[in-house]
Amino acid sequence: MAEAGVGGHGGGAAGLALVEGGAGRAARLGDPGDLVALARQVQQADDFIRASACGKLTVIAEQIRHLQEQARKVLDEANRDADLHHVACNLVKKPGNIYYMYRRESGQRYFSILSPKEWGTSPHEFLGAYKLQHDMSWTPFEDVERRDAEIKALDKLLSRQAALPSSTEPNFHGLTK
């Protein structure tokens, strides 16, 4: 094949390949404008391919950033949960219950089943309330209602899992509102 030297690879109309000369129409000298049009077409294709690849890579980069943020959140929650499991407590903690954390003057943190309202006048500084989940994670009190709704929706989905049809094709049913 004869290559038209119309620019370097990756830059211009690189690799513009013309059919080797021989007999007939291909052997005749064509209009120089045709060569320029071919070069423009190759350049345009290169530009579209580059734009398409950049667009796809941008989506992947956004997904990576999202996954990194999710990983940070998981690690932060794991550290919080581990810390809360080491807070002093004079009773056996049971999943599903709310526990109220206080701090004594000595700095010791402890869990109680009594809320600040139930104390009346709390003898110690109230630090926060947490629900112990069945997976032994802790949910801050202000997030309990949202978290319980999520768990209820997931339980509902799991209970009808057997009714989900198997499919070898992509299926977006139920993903849109």
C-alpha positions, 0 to 999 in steps of 0.5 A: 500500500502507498501511504500519503504523507499527510501528517504523523500518526495520532496527529493529523490524517495519519496512516491515510492509505490509498489503494496501490496503483495498477491498471484502470481507474485507480492508476489514473491521477485523481483530483488533488481535492480528492486527496485533501477530502480523504485526509479531512475524512480520516482526521474527522474520524480520528477526532471522533474516535478520540472524543468518544474514548475521552468521553468513555474514560471520563465516565470511568474516572467519575465511577472511580471517584465515586467508588473511592468515596464509597470506600472512604465512607465504608472505612469511616463507618467501620472505624466509628462502629469499632470505636462504639463497640469499645465504649463502656457498657454495663449491659448486654447490647442487643441489636435493634435497640437504641443506646445513649452515649454519655461522658463522665467528668473523668472523660470515660464514655459509656452507653446507657439505655436511658435517654436524656429525657428519661434522666430528667437532669442528666448527670453526665454530658450527652454525646449522642444516640445510636441504634445497634443494627443486626449486622452489629453496625451502629446507626446515628439516631438522626439516620435511624428512620432512613436506615430502617426504611432502607432495610425494610425495602431491601428485606422486601426485595429479598423476600421476592427474589425467587419471583425475579425472572432470569434473563441473559439480556440487560434488564432495566425494569424497576430501575426507573421510577 
